[in-house]
Amino acid sequence: MVALADLYRRGTGRRSDAARAFEWYQRAAKAGNVIAQMNLSEIYLNGGGTKLDRILAWVWFDSATKQGEDWARDQRIALEKSISAAQLAKARKISKMALLSGK
């Protein structure tokens, strides 16, 4: 799934399609693929295929962090410095709910 998302994102062999890349990264991220989780975080943070959402960027960085990705942890920490306390609380709540539901 990640390889397909990368093809859509880069436009390798076809025109790039950020929305389709986002869809494939999202599928792979929900299935637990840490690379997709980090890519999805960046998309939510910087744009490309979906609306910007710093809260969901934090949630996916957190998910990748829980799988041992130091880069994701560093990005999550940096993001925490640029969002409000209310946004961080909401992100933590979403992350906890996802963990409890097994997603």
C-alpha positions, 0 to 999 in steps of 0.5 A: 500500500505504501509503495502505491501511495508513493507512486501516486505522490511522486507521479511515477509512471503517471500523473501525481495524485495527492488525494489518491496518495493520501487515501493509500497512506491512510489505509496503510497507516490504519493497518499499522504501517509506521512509514505510512503513519509518518507520511500521513503525519507530514501530509496533515502537517504540510498539506497535499491530498487533504486539508491541513490538520495539526491535531491529526498530524500529532496523532499519527506522529504519536502512533509512529512514536509508539512503534519506536520511531525516534524521528516521529517522536522528535516531530511530535515534540516540535509540533507540541510547541506550536499548538495550543494546550486545547489542541494538544489535549484533543490530540491526546484524547484521539490518540488514546481512543484509537489505541483503545479501539485497536486502530 
